[in-house]
Amino acid sequence: MDLQDWAGRWRLDAERTTITTHSPTFWGFVHVKSEFDAVDGDAQVDGDKLTGTLRIDAASVRTGIKRRDAHLRSPDFFDVEAFPTVEIVAESGEVTSPSWVTLHVRLTVKGHESELDLPVHVRNLGGGAVQLSTTATLNRRNLGVDGNLMGMMGDAAGVEAAAVFVRQP
């Protein structure tokens, strides 16, 4: 795979994109899964340069329990009124093997920035679409997501993303 093969403008297909988190709670006995329902984004590949942005509506977090969802939206966690968007900006990327790219990204949550190198699996879906999949473990406290009643939650949160981008004319 060569980045030049993917040259052009790309738009996120939100309907085929999933972003989930997994967080241990109750001192590690229970894992809470959440999903973000509202995302958008775009990318550009120009020669060997890859850039892009993924924007997540923080208020779209869903766990299946309304009371928990409301708490996740509160200042204890995402503080969606003050910080409505979680943003991931890909500043560059490099091909590491035939179907893998390492993206150098800047993640911003609640005004806290973190730089990450994400290994991303690239899958051609045909019809001008490509799926980028990655997993990461983040320290939620480093990103200001620090609500933790009685020490029930660990600091690590797993994130899984499968983002589908469609080439634009």
Secondary structure, 3 states (H helix, E strand, C coil): CCHHHHCEEEEECHHHCEEEEEEEECCCCEEEEEEECCEEEEEEEECCEEEEEEEEEHHHEECCCHHHHHHHHCCCCCCCCCCCEEEEEEEEEEEEECCEEEEEEEEEECCEEEEEEEEEEEEEEECCEEEEEEEEEEEHHHHCCCCCHHHCCCCEEEEEEEEEEEECC
